Amino acid sequence: MPATPATRTLRAAKTPFAEHVYDHDPSVTDYGQEAAQALGVCADRVFKTLIVESEVGLAVVVVPVATMMDLKAVAAALGVKKAALAATADAQRSTGYVIGGISPFGQRRRLPTVLDRSATGYPSILVSGGRRGFDIEVDPQDLIRLLDAVVAPVAR
């Protein structure tokens, strides 16, 4: 697999990770569930990266693919009045990744990051590696440390 900004960021930080490649079906839009099924991993350990906007700008939210993001909980975790899912074009422009391939690592600019608390119950979780059909497996503590992520119950 060619390097992505996400893998370059992890290598530069000397952070261990595992690469998982699968064949992405272009007709599928539930990217996280597709990854979980293709890789044979419990969907609770596969996390999607979402971009939200609030009165203070964009932020990253990482939640299990089998759940929904709780926007009220996200706003509370970010210390803002309310948060909403960012427009696709804004998310892609800010991160440098396409929807379905947004990694929490290696984004164009570092955004505040919130990780769902459930991640800390696993020795490793899978997140997008920076393109559709490519996930990376990392220790959630490494994600928290590298991204200075806030951990909060933001999935429902």
C-alpha positions as CSV (number, residue, x, y, z in Angstrom):
1,M,0.0,0.0,0.0
2,P,1.5,3.4,-0.9
3,A,2.0,5.8,1.9
4,T,-0.7,8.2,2.9
5,P,-0.5,11.4,5.0
6,A,-1.9,9.2,7.9
7,T,0.8,6.5,7.6
8,R,3.6,9.1,7.1
9,T,2.4,10.9,10.3
10,L,2.4,7.7,12.3
11,R,5.8,6.6,11.1
12,A,7.2,10.1,11.8
13,A,5.9,9.8,15.4
14,K,7.4,6.3,15.6
15,T,3.9,5.0,16.5
16,P,3.2,1.3,15.8
17,F,0.3,0.5,13.5
18,A,-0.9,-2.2,11.2
19,E,-2.2,-1.7,7.7
20,H,-5.4,-3.5,6.5
21,V,-6.3,-3.3,2.9
22,Y,-9.6,-4.5,1.4
23,D,-11.4,-4.2,-1.9
24,H,-13.8,-1.2,-1.7
25,D,-17.0,-1.6,-3.6
26,P,-17.7,1.8,-5.3
27,S,-21.5,1.3,-4.9
28,V,-21.1,1.1,-1.1
29,T,-21.6,4.3,0.9
30,D,-21.5,2.8,4.5
31,Y,-17.7,2.7,4.4
32,G,-17.2,1.7,8.0
33,Q,-19.5,-1.3,7.9
34,E,-17.9,-2.3,4.7
35,A,-14.5,-2.2,6.3
36,A,-15.7,-4.2,9.3
37,Q,-17.2,-6.9,7.1
38,A,-14.3,-7.1,4.6
39,L,-11.7,-7.3,7.4
40,G,-13.7,-9.7,9.6
41,V,-13.5,-7.3,12.6
42,C,-16.2,-6.6,15.1
43,A,-17.9,-3.3,14.1
44,D,-17.4,-2.0,17.7
45,R,-13.6,-1.8,17.0
46,V,-13.9,-0.1,13.6
47,F,-14.2,3.7,14.0
48,K,-15.4,6.3,11.5
49,T,-13.9,9.8,11.4
50,L,-16.5,12.6,11.1
51,I,-16.0,16.3,10.8
52,V,-18.3,18.6,12.7
53,E,-18.6,22.4,12.7
54,S,-19.5,24.7,15.6
55,E,-19.2,28.4,16.4
56,V,-15.5,27.9,16.9
57,G,-14.8,26.0,13.7
58,L,-14.3,22.5,12.6
59,A,-13.5,19.5,14.8
60,V,-12.9,15.8,14.3
61,V,-15.1,13.1,16.0
62,V,-14.1,9.4,16.0
63,V,-17.0,7.0,16.8
64,P,-17.7,3.3,16.2
65,V,-19.1,2.6,12.8
66,A,-22.1,0.8,14.2
67,T,-23.2,3.9,16.1
68,M,-24.5,7.4,15.5
69,M,-22.7,10.5,16.7
70,D,-24.5,12.3,19.5
71,L,-24.2,15.9,18.5
72,K,-25.2,17.3,21.9
73,A,-22.5,15.2,23.6
74,V,-20.0,16.3,21.0
75,A,-20.8,19.9,21.6
76,A,-20.4,19.4,25.4
77,A,-17.0,17.6,24.8
78,L,-15.8,20.5,22.7
79,G,-17.2,23.1,25.1
80,V,-19.5,24.7,22.5
81,K,-23.2,25.5,22.4
82,K,-24.0,23.2,19.4
83,A,-22.3,21.1,16.8
84,A,-23.4,19.9,13.4
85,L,-22.0,17.6,10.8
86,A,-19.8,19.7,8.4
87,A,-20.6,19.9,4.7
88,T,-18.8,17.2,2.6
89,A,-16.9,19.9,0.7
90,D,-15.7,21.5,3.9
91,A,-14.7,18.2,5.5
92,Q,-12.7,17.2,2.3
93,R,-11.1,20.6,1.9
94,S,-10.0,20.8,5.6
95,T,-8.7,17.3,5.9
96,G,-7.3,16.7,2.4
97,Y,-9.1,13.3,2.3
98,V,-12.2,12.1,0.5
99,I,-15.4,11.1,2.4
100,G,-15.1,7.4,3.3
101,G,-11.3,7.8,3.5
102,I,-10.9,10.6,6.1
103,S,-8.3,9.5,8.7
104,P,-7.9,11.2,12.0
105,F,-4.2,11.2,11.3
106,G,-2.3,13.4,8.8
107,Q,-5.0,15.9,8.1
108,R,-4.0,19.2,6.4
109,R,-4.5,21.1,9.6
110,R,-4.8,19.8,13.1
111,L,-8.3,20.1,14.4
112,P,-9.7,19.5,17.9
113,T,-10.4,15.8,18.2
114,V,-13.0,13.9,20.3
115,L,-12.7,10.1,20.6
116,D,-15.7,8.1,21.8
117,R,-15.0,6.6,25.2
118,S,-15.7,3.1,24.0
119,A,-12.4,3.0,22.1
120,T,-10.4,2.9,25.4
121,G,-11.9,-0.5,26.1
122,Y,-9.9,-2.1,23.3
123,P,-6.2,-2.8,22.9
124,S,-6.5,-1.6,19.3
125,I,-9.0,0.1,17.1
126,L,-9.2,0.5,13.3
127,V,-9.6,3.9,11.6
128,S,-9.3,5.0,8.0
129,G,-5.8,5.0,6.7
130,G,-6.5,7.9,4.3
131,R,-8.3,6.2,1.4
132,R,-11.3,4.0,0.8
133,G,-10.4,0.4,1.2
134,F,-7.5,1.1,3.6
135,D,-7.7,1.0,7.4
136,I,-5.0,1.3,10.0
137,E,-5.0,-0.4,13.4
138,V,-3.7,1.6,16.3
139,D,-3.7,1.6,20.1
140,P,-6.4,4.1,21.1
141,Q,-4.0,5.5,23.7
142,D,-1.6,6.4,20.8
143,L,-4.5,8.2,19.0
144,I,-5.3,10.1,22.2
145,R,-1.7,11.1,22.7
146,L,-0.8,12.0,19.1
147,L,-4.0,14.0,18.5
148,D,-4.4,15.4,22.0
149,A,-7.9,13.9,21.8
150,V,-10.6,14.5,24.3
151,V,-12.2,11.2,25.3
152,A,-16.0,11.4,25.9
153,P,-19.2,9.4,25.4
154,V,-20.2,10.8,22.0
155,A,-21.7,7.8,20.3
156,R,-25.3,6.5,20.7
